[in-house]
């Protein structure tokens, strides 16, 4: 099923970095809204070791057509060597909210 809208998940190493990325995404109309969720603990494998890191989660609401642009901006602004970019299609939701997302992002 094709979806006109997407949620993009990404993580940052600090609240300042998260605010910088979120602000840029919204200011440049790549995203309508970005939730910043602090106090996330991530456990993952990196370069052959198990890591445990405090991170900040970004929940980015956008149009599917903007997902590649969002990913590019995250990669440019992130301090991570391999920033997380997970794109999830939105298959339902409030029509009014989704219209707002569409109207708040670039064509």
Short mmCIF file of the C-alpha atoms (twelve columns), coordinates in Angstrom:
data_MODEL
# 
_entry.id   MODEL 
# 
loop_
_atom_site.group_PDB 
_atom_site.id 
_atom_site.type_symbol 
_atom_site.label_atom_id 
_atom_site.label_alt_id 
_atom_site.label_comp_id 
_atom_site.label_asym_id 
_atom_site.label_seq_id 
_atom_site.Cartn_x 
_atom_site.Cartn_y 
_atom_site.Cartn_z 
_atom_site.pdbx_PDB_model_num 
ATOM 1   C CA . UNK A 1   0.000  0.000  0.000  1 
ATOM 2   C CA . UNK A 2   1.355  3.402  -0.957 1 
ATOM 3   C CA . UNK A 3   1.240  6.096  1.672  1 
ATOM 4   C CA . UNK A 4   1.499  9.840  1.159  1 
ATOM 5   C CA . UNK A 5   2.851  10.304 4.692  1 
ATOM 6   C CA . UNK A 6   5.724  8.870  6.696  1 
ATOM 7   C CA . UNK A 7   7.233  8.890  10.156 1 
ATOM 8   C CA . UNK A 8   11.028 8.934  10.181 1 
ATOM 9   C CA . UNK A 9   12.906 7.751  13.268 1 
ATOM 10  C CA . UNK A 10  16.426 8.874  14.069 1 
ATOM 11  C CA . UNK A 11  18.622 9.193  17.145 1 
ATOM 12  C CA . UNK A 12  21.088 11.846 18.287 1 
ATOM 13  C CA . UNK A 13  23.821 11.953 20.884 1 
ATOM 14  C CA . UNK A 14  22.537 15.091 22.624 1 
ATOM 15  C CA . UNK A 15  19.491 17.300 23.052 1 
ATOM 16  C CA . UNK A 16  21.336 20.205 21.408 1 
ATOM 17  C CA . UNK A 17  22.032 18.120 18.309 1 
ATOM 18  C CA . UNK A 18  18.415 16.903 18.264 1 
ATOM 19  C CA . UNK A 19  17.115 20.479 18.463 1 
ATOM 20  C CA . UNK A 20  19.462 21.575 15.675 1 
ATOM 21  C CA . UNK A 21  18.313 18.786 13.364 1 
ATOM 22  C CA . UNK A 22  14.629 19.202 14.261 1 
ATOM 23  C CA . UNK A 23  14.753 22.961 13.810 1 
ATOM 24  C CA . UNK A 24  16.384 22.668 10.417 1 
ATOM 25  C CA . UNK A 25  13.920 20.026 9.197  1 
ATOM 26  C CA . UNK A 26  10.917 22.135 10.190 1 
ATOM 27  C CA . UNK A 27  12.395 25.481 9.074  1 
ATOM 28  C CA . UNK A 28  13.229 24.045 5.635  1 
ATOM 29  C CA . UNK A 29  9.767  22.429 5.406  1 
ATOM 30  C CA . UNK A 30  11.199 18.924 5.069  1 
ATOM 31  C CA . UNK A 31  9.113  17.944 8.123  1 
ATOM 32  C CA . UNK A 32  5.913  19.284 9.627  1 
ATOM 33  C CA . UNK A 33  6.762  18.315 13.192 1 
ATOM 34  C CA . UNK A 34  9.573  16.621 15.088 1 
ATOM 35  C CA . UNK A 35  9.106  15.159 18.560 1 
ATOM 36  C CA . UNK A 36  12.271 15.078 20.661 1 
ATOM 37  C CA . UNK A 37  12.235 12.224 23.166 1 
ATOM 38  C CA . UNK A 38  14.996 12.394 25.755 1 
ATOM 39  C CA . UNK A 39  16.374 9.663  28.019 1 
ATOM 40  C CA . UNK A 40  16.445 6.856  25.476 1 
ATOM 41  C CA . UNK A 41  18.905 4.050  26.159 1 
ATOM 42  C CA . UNK A 42  20.156 2.226  23.080 1 
ATOM 43  C CA . UNK A 43  21.951 -1.112 23.191 1 
ATOM 44  C CA . UNK A 44  23.532 -2.147 19.911 1 
ATOM 45  C CA . UNK A 45  26.531 -3.745 18.238 1 
ATOM 46  C CA . UNK A 46  29.101 -1.344 16.789 1 
ATOM 47  C CA . UNK A 47  32.510 -2.282 15.426 1 
ATOM 48  C CA . UNK A 48  32.440 -5.699 17.070 1 
ATOM 49  C CA . UNK A 49  31.419 -4.520 20.551 1 
ATOM 50  C CA . UNK A 50  28.129 -4.292 22.423 1 
ATOM 51  C CA . UNK A 51  27.479 -0.635 23.212 1 
ATOM 52  C CA . UNK A 52  25.069 1.024  25.632 1 
ATOM 53  C CA . UNK A 53  24.465 4.711  24.931 1 
ATOM 54  C CA . UNK A 54  22.149 7.455  26.165 1 
ATOM 55  C CA . UNK A 55  20.489 8.986  23.129 1 
ATOM 56  C CA . UNK A 56  17.731 11.362 22.095 1 
ATOM 57  C CA . UNK A 57  15.059 10.016 19.736 1 
ATOM 58  C CA . UNK A 58  13.613 12.094 16.894 1 
ATOM 59  C CA . UNK A 59  10.104 11.213 15.679 1 
ATOM 60  C CA . UNK A 60  9.736  13.101 12.414 1 
ATOM 61  C CA . UNK A 61  6.384  13.572 10.658 1 
ATOM 62  C CA . UNK A 62  6.611  14.271 6.933  1 
ATOM 63  C CA . UNK A 63  5.319  13.386 3.499  1 
ATOM 64  C CA . UNK A 64  6.735  10.257 1.875  1 
ATOM 65  C CA . UNK A 65  8.003  12.439 -0.973 1 
ATOM 66  C CA . UNK A 66  10.225 14.265 1.545  1 
ATOM 67  C CA . UNK A 67  11.705 11.147 3.216  1 
ATOM 68  C CA . UNK A 68  14.878 11.086 1.099  1 
ATOM 69  C CA . UNK A 69  15.418 14.800 1.746  1 
ATOM 70  C CA . UNK A 70  14.949 14.233 5.488  1 
ATOM 71  C CA . UNK A 71  17.499 11.396 5.375  1 
ATOM 72  C CA . UNK A 72  20.024 13.552 3.517  1 
ATOM 73  C CA . UNK A 73  19.632 16.399 6.013  1 
ATOM 74  C CA . UNK A 74  20.043 14.043 8.975  1 
ATOM 75  C CA . UNK A 75  23.223 12.606 7.463  1 
ATOM 76  C CA . UNK A 76  24.599 16.131 6.890  1 
ATOM 77  C CA . UNK A 77  23.797 17.372 10.404 1 
ATOM 78  C CA . UNK A 78  24.382 14.271 12.530 1 
ATOM 79  C CA . UNK A 79  27.578 13.736 14.495 1 
ATOM 80  C CA . UNK A 80  27.192 9.967  13.992 1 
ATOM 81  C CA . UNK A 81  29.234 8.015  11.426 1 
ATOM 82  C CA . UNK A 82  26.137 5.967  10.593 1 
ATOM 83  C CA . UNK A 83  23.016 7.882  11.691 1 
ATOM 84  C CA . UNK A 84  19.784 5.985  12.112 1 
ATOM 85  C CA . UNK A 85  17.165 6.760  9.473  1 
ATOM 86  C CA . UNK A 86  14.123 4.484  9.561  1 
ATOM 87  C CA . UNK A 87  11.149 5.465  7.368  1 
ATOM 88  C CA . UNK A 88  7.756  4.070  8.372  1 
ATOM 89  C CA . UNK A 89  4.721  4.555  6.121  1 
ATOM 90  C CA . UNK A 90  1.629  6.050  7.719  1 
ATOM 91  C CA . UNK A 91  -1.333 3.878  6.794  1 
ATOM 92  C CA . UNK A 92  -3.977 5.809  8.684  1 
ATOM 93  C CA . UNK A 93  -4.629 8.672  11.023 1 
ATOM 94  C CA . UNK A 94  -6.565 11.860 11.513 1 
ATOM 95  C CA . UNK A 95  -7.398 13.342 8.107  1 
ATOM 96  C CA . UNK A 96  -7.052 16.864 9.527  1 
ATOM 97  C CA . UNK A 97  -3.629 16.141 10.993 1 
ATOM 98  C CA . UNK A 98  -2.361 14.508 7.819  1 
ATOM 99  C CA . UNK A 99  -3.609 17.463 5.755  1 
ATOM 100 C CA . UNK A 100 -1.684 19.731 8.118  1 
ATOM 101 C CA . UNK A 101 1.469  17.608 7.615  1 
ATOM 102 C CA . UNK A 102 1.035  17.895 3.859  1 
ATOM 103 C CA . UNK A 103 0.497  21.637 4.011  1 
ATOM 104 C CA . UNK A 104 3.467  22.174 6.322  1 
ATOM 105 C CA . UNK A 105 6.020  20.431 4.099  1 
ATOM 106 C CA . UNK A 106 7.445  21.388 0.715  1 
ATOM 107 C CA . UNK A 107 5.995  19.995 -2.478 1 
# 
